[in-house]
Amino acid sequence: MACGVAGGRTSKTVGQSTTSYTYNSLNQLTGKSGAESGSYSYDDRG
C-alpha cells in the first residue's frame, strides 16, 4: 500500500494485481483503476 501526502491511499497491490486511486483537490476519492475499477462523485455537501 502506498499513501500520498494527505494520507490517502494511492495504490494497493495484492499478489500481482495493483489498484491505483485518484483524488480531487479536496482529497476526496474520485476513482480507482487496475485490478479494481470505479468512479465516485460528491454532492455540494461532500
N, C-alpha and C positions, 0 to 999 in steps of 0.2 A: 504494500500500500504506500502510495506517495501522497503527501499533502502540500498544498500551496501556502503562500504567505499568510492568508487569512484563516488557515486551518482546515479548509475544505479539501476533501479527497480529490486528487487529480487523476489517479489511476488505481486499479486493483488488478492483480494477477492471481489467478487460481490455476495451478498446473501450467499449461502453456497458453491459456486464454487470458487476454487482457481487456479490461473495460476502461475507457477514458471518460472523464467527466468534465463538463464545461459549465461556467458560471457567468452571470451578468455582473454589471458594475456594483450591484447591491449584494454580491456574494450569494445570490440565490441560484440553486442548481437549475440549469436550463436544458441540459441534455446529457445523454450518455451514448457511447458508441463502442463498437467492438463486439466482445462476447455477449454483452447485454446492450440493448439499444432502447431509446425512448426519448421523449421530449416533455418538458414541463413548462407551464405558463402560470402567471400570477395575476390576480386582480389588483386593483388600487390599494387594497388593504394588505397585500403581501402574500 
